[in-house]
Amino acid sequence: MIAKHSATLHGHRTSFTLEEPFWQELKSIAKSRGMPLARLIAEIDDGRDPEGNLSSALRLYVLAWIKALAKSTETL
């Protein structure tokens, strides 16, 4: 199911929509990196293509994270 979420980025409130598995994975990534979820979202937002939207950038980040994790465990 897709749901709307909000976060404060650089002092401004922003909203985005994500499917529940992406939302859960973002929370897991933030925890594994030892940072607040809002900081991870801000980091992704700062690095995204200005032509794209935040929801897409968050999904692509999760995908890249999972692919990198799979690749690192593949070489063990």
CNS distance restraints for C-alpha pairs under 8 A (distance, minus, plus):
assign (resid   1 and name CA) (resid  19 and name CA) 5.46 0.50 0.50
assign (resid   1 and name CA) (resid  20 and name CA) 6.01 0.50 0.50
assign (resid   2 and name CA) (resid  17 and name CA) 6.51 0.50 0.50
assign (resid   2 and name CA) (resid  18 and name CA) 5.35 0.50 0.50
assign (resid   2 and name CA) (resid  19 and name CA) 4.04 0.50 0.50
assign (resid   2 and name CA) (resid  20 and name CA) 6.21 0.50 0.50
assign (resid   3 and name CA) (resid  17 and name CA) 5.41 0.50 0.50
assign (resid   3 and name CA) (resid  18 and name CA) 5.64 0.50 0.50
assign (resid   3 and name CA) (resid  19 and name CA) 6.16 0.50 0.50
assign (resid   3 and name CA) (resid  20 and name CA) 7.05 0.50 0.50
assign (resid   4 and name CA) (resid  15 and name CA) 6.75 0.50 0.50
assign (resid   4 and name CA) (resid  16 and name CA) 5.66 0.50 0.50
assign (resid   4 and name CA) (resid  17 and name CA) 4.29 0.50 0.50
assign (resid   4 and name CA) (resid  18 and name CA) 6.57 0.50 0.50
assign (resid   5 and name CA) (resid  15 and name CA) 5.57 0.50 0.50
assign (resid   5 and name CA) (resid  16 and name CA) 5.46 0.50 0.50
assign (resid   5 and name CA) (resid  17 and name CA) 5.95 0.50 0.50
assign (resid   5 and name CA) (resid  18 and name CA) 7.45 0.50 0.50
assign (resid   6 and name CA) (resid  13 and name CA) 6.78 0.50 0.50
assign (resid   6 and name CA) (resid  14 and name CA) 5.56 0.50 0.50
assign (resid   6 and name CA) (resid  15 and name CA) 4.26 0.50 0.50
assign (resid   6 and name CA) (resid  16 and name CA) 6.36 0.50 0.50
assign (resid   7 and name CA) (resid  13 and name CA) 5.67 0.50 0.50
assign (resid   7 and name CA) (resid  14 and name CA) 5.58 0.50 0.50
assign (resid   7 and name CA) (resid  15 and name CA) 6.50 0.50 0.50
assign (resid   7 and name CA) (resid  38 and name CA) 6.00 0.50 0.50
assign (resid   7 and name CA) (resid  41 and name CA) 7.84 0.50 0.50
assign (resid   8 and name CA) (resid  12 and name CA) 5.22 0.50 0.50
assign (resid   8 and name CA) (resid  13 and name CA) 4.27 0.50 0.50
assign (resid   8 and name CA) (resid  14 and name CA) 6.17 0.50 0.50
assign (resid   8 and name CA) (resid  38 and name CA) 6.66 0.50 0.50
assign (resid   9 and name CA) (resid  13 and name CA) 6.25 0.50 0.50
assign (resid   9 and name CA) (resid  14 and name CA) 7.02 0.50 0.50
assign (resid   9 and name CA) (resid  38 and name CA) 6.89 0.50 0.50
assign (resid   9 and name CA) (resid  39 and name CA) 7.66 0.50 0.50
assign (resid   9 and name CA) (resid  41 and name CA) 7.69 0.50 0.50
assign (resid   9 and name CA) (resid  42 and name CA) 5.44 0.50 0.50
assign (resid  10 and name CA) (resid  42 and name CA) 7.42 0.50 0.50
assign (resid  16 and name CA) (resid  54 and name CA) 6.62 0.50 0.50
assign (resid  16 and name CA) (resid  55 and name CA) 5.50 0.50 0.50
assign (resid  17 and name CA) (resid  55 and name CA) 5.92 0.50 0.50
assign (resid  18 and name CA) (resid  22 and name CA) 6.29 0.50 0.50
assign (resid  18 and name CA) (resid  23 and name CA) 6.18 0.50 0.50
assign (resid  18 and name CA) (resid  55 and name CA) 6.39 0.50 0.50
assign (resid  18 and name CA) (resid  59 and name CA) 7.80 0.50 0.50
assign (resid  19 and name CA) (resid  23 and name CA) 6.40 0.50 0.50
assign (resid  20 and name CA) (resid  24 and name CA) 6.09 0.50 0.50
assign (resid  21 and name CA) (resid  25 and name CA) 6.11 0.50 0.50
assign (resid  22 and name CA) (resid  26 and name CA) 6.10 0.50 0.50
assign (resid  22 and name CA) (resid  58 and name CA) 7.98 0.50 0.50
assign (resid  22 and name CA) (resid  59 and name CA) 6.45 0.50 0.50
assign (resid  22 and name CA) (resid  62 and name CA) 6.85 0.50 0.50
assign (resid  23 and name CA) (resid  27 and name CA) 6.40 0.50 0.50
assign (resid  24 and name CA) (resid  28 and name CA) 6.28 0.50 0.50
assign (resid  25 and name CA) (resid  29 and name CA) 6.09 0.50 0.50
assign (resid  25 and name CA) (resid  62 and name CA) 6.85 0.50 0.50
assign (resid  26 and name CA) (resid  30 and name CA) 6.20 0.50 0.50
assign (resid  26 and name CA) (resid  37 and name CA) 7.42 0.50 0.50
assign (resid  26 and name CA) (resid  58 and name CA) 7.89 0.50 0.50
assign (resid  26 and name CA) (resid  62 and name CA) 6.58 0.50 0.50
assign (resid  27 and name CA) (resid  31 and name CA) 6.23 0.50 0.50
assign (resid  27 and name CA) (resid  37 and name CA) 6.07 0.50 0.50
assign (resid  28 and name CA) (resid  32 and name CA) 6.15 0.50 0.50
assign (resid  29 and name CA) (resid  33 and name CA) 6.09 0.50 0.50
assign (resid  30 and name CA) (resid  34 and name CA) 6.07 0.50 0.50
assign (resid  30 and name CA) (resid  35 and name CA) 5.29 0.50 0.50
assign (resid  30 and name CA) (resid  36 and name CA) 6.10 0.50 0.50
assign (resid  30 and name CA) (resid  37 and name CA) 5.31 0.50 0.50
assign (resid  30 and name CA) (resid  40 and name CA) 6.11 0.50 0.50
assign (resid  31 and name CA) (resid  35 and name CA) 6.12 0.50 0.50
assign (resid  31 and name CA) (resid  36 and name CA) 7.27 0.50 0.50
assign (resid  31 and name CA) (resid  37 and name CA) 7.67 0.50 0.50
assign (resid  35 and name CA) (resid  39 and name CA) 6.58 0.50 0.50
assign (resid  35 and name CA) (resid  40 and name CA) 6.84 0.50 0.50
assign (resid  36 and name CA) (resid  40 and name CA) 6.59 0.50 0.50
assign (resid  37 and name CA) (resid  41 and name CA) 6.25 0.50 0.50
assign (resid  38 and name CA) (resid  42 and name CA) 6.09 0.50 0.50
assign (resid  39 and name CA) (resid  43 and name CA) 6.11 0.50 0.50
assign (resid  40 and name CA) (resid  44 and name CA) 6.26 0.50 0.50
assign (resid  41 and name CA) (resid  45 and name CA) 6.03 0.50 0.50
assign (resid  41 and name CA) (resid  58 and name CA) 7.40 0.50 0.50
assign (resid  42 and name CA) (resid  46 and name CA) 6.02 0.50 0.50
assign (resid  43 and name CA) (resid  47 and name CA) 6.40 0.50 0.50
assign (resid  44 and name CA) (resid  48 and name CA) 6.13 0.50 0.50
assign (resid  44 and name CA) (resid  57 and name CA) 6.84 0.50 0.50
assign (resid  44 and name CA) (resid  58 and name CA) 6.74 0.50 0.50
assign (resid  44 and name CA) (resid  61 and name CA) 7.31 0.50 0.50
assign (resid  45 and name CA) (resid  54 and name CA) 6.20 0.50 0.50
assign (resid  45 and name CA) (resid  57 and name CA) 7.20 0.50 0.50
assign (resid  48 and name CA) (resid  52 and name CA) 7.09 0.50 0.50
assign (resid  48 and name CA) (resid  54 and name CA) 7.52 0.50 0.50
assign (resid  48 and name CA) (resid  57 and name CA) 6.07 0.50 0.50
assign (resid  49 and name CA) (resid  53 and name CA) 7.90 0.50 0.50
assign (resid  52 and name CA) (resid  56 and name CA) 6.96 0.50 0.50
assign (resid  52 and name CA) (resid  57 and name CA) 7.15 0.50 0.50
assign (resid  53 and name CA) (resid  57 and name CA) 6.34 0.50 0.50
assign (resid  54 and name CA) (resid  58 and name CA) 6.11 0.50 0.50
assign (resid  55 and name CA) (resid  59 and name CA) 6.38 0.50 0.50
assign (resid  56 and name CA) (resid  60 and name CA) 6.13 0.50 0.50
assign (resid  57 and name CA) (resid  61 and name CA) 6.09 0.50 0.50
assign (resid  58 and name CA) (resid  62 and name CA) 6.30 0.50 0.50
assign (resid  59 and name CA) (resid  63 and name CA) 6.21 0.50 0.50
assign (resid  60 and name CA) (resid  64 and name CA) 6.11 0.50 0.50
assign (resid  61 and name CA) (resid  65 and name CA) 6.08 0.50 0.50
assign (resid  62 and name CA) (resid  66 and name CA) 6.18 0.50 0.50
assign (resid  63 and name CA) (resid  67 and name CA) 6.11 0.50 0.50
assign (resid  64 and name CA) (resid  68 and name CA) 6.07 0.50 0.50
assign (resid  65 and name CA) (resid  69 and name CA) 6.13 0.50 0.50
assign (resid  66 and name CA) (resid  70 and name CA) 6.06 0.50 0.50
assign (resid  67 and name CA) (resid  71 and name CA) 6.10 0.50 0.50
assign (resid  68 and name CA) (resid  72 and name CA) 6.15 0.50 0.50
assign (resid  69 and name CA) (resid  73 and name CA) 6.30 0.50 0.50
assign (resid  70 and name CA) (resid  74 and name CA) 6.01 0.50 0.50
assign (resid  71 and name CA) (resid  75 and name CA) 6.60 0.50 0.50
assign (resid  72 and name CA) (resid  76 and name CA) 6.97 0.50 0.50
